[in-house]
Amino acid sequence: MPYYNMPDGEKLFVREIGQGEPVLVLSGLGMQSWQWIPFLLPNQKYKFIIPDWRGFGGSNRCAIPDMDAISSHWRDIDSLTTQMELPSFAVIAYSMGATTAMHGMQYGNFGNKISHYLHIDQTPKIRVDETWNYGLFGKKQFEFRHLLKEISQLLNAHTDKKLLKELDDTDRRSLVELWLDFIKLQASNKVAPYLFGIALNRPKLQPYILPVQRLDYLKWYVNNYLHHNEDYRSAISTLTCPTTFFTGQESVLYPAKGQKIIADSMLNARQVIFKKSGHTPLITEPVKFRFEISRFLKSIA
């Protein structure tokens, strides 16, 4: 069953691969479910359940509900697992997917359903304050939030436009330039900013700089990170199932030190460090990423 009805009547696309022990896979922002296939397909004896988040892949036409993105994603996941009648399952959660999982742990008793948990490069608290220095972008968070505010203001000025191509040349370039500044801020090397910089000057390539083409969805996700004030440290620290952390040692988005603090606070957790990677170890160290995914899955059996 590729589509599941959500509480608001929208149909969420869910890719299901294989048979056996259920493994729920929660993607990062901008990912589509098919992108996990190279890392999951070699493993037998598992049923991988990979939803496409609203706005992406097979769920790209879902309506935006009247709630923030993480709350919406958690509501969709709660509905999905209830419909599939899954009392217990393993979870692989990457970036925004991990935020969604922690939201469920905090507000929906999600942790009691997880048999094994893989947490990939995410902080339990987005906002930096006097109690936590390891939120999104760490010491660079002020600069990051300033960029998000500029992007949000530009999008709010064009609520009558649905797609990037509907903006005039000046506003389209301004939006893409702001997003390129965001990419530069998070880049752990100069390759990605250079390639995206080339695309900036080629109108046909500009759309590929953004994670999503629908402006209403882009605003929804931008505002989610701009206004996210949740603190999931207690929720994830009390998780008792076997837990693995994948951490990019060079991660600019989510400082590795903060992830280590959380892993060390748990009774049944281990941490795998990707020494050559930032936030995307599946791209920068794909062989190791695939090996460690298989290692995690073997621990489920």
Salt bridges, closest charged atoms under 4 A:
ASP8 OD2 - ARG54 NH1 2.84
ASP8 OD2 - ARG75 NH2 3.64
GLU16 OE1 - LYS47 NZ 3.13
ASP76 OD2 - ARG54 NE 2.78
ASP121 OD2 - HIS279 ND1 2.54
ASP129 OD2 - LYS125 NZ 2.66
GLU150 OE2 - HIS146 NE2 3.21
ASP160 OD2 - LYS161 NZ 2.97
ASP169 OD1 - ARG172 NH2 2.67
ASP171 OD2 - HIS158 NE2 3.05
GLU177 OE2 - ARG173 NE 3.02
ASP216 OD2 - ARG214 NH2 2.71
ASP231 OD2 - ARG233 NH2 2.68
ASP264 OD2 - LYS260 NZ 2.65
GLU292 OE1 - ARG270 NH2 3.99
GLU292 OE1 - ARG295 NH1 3.39
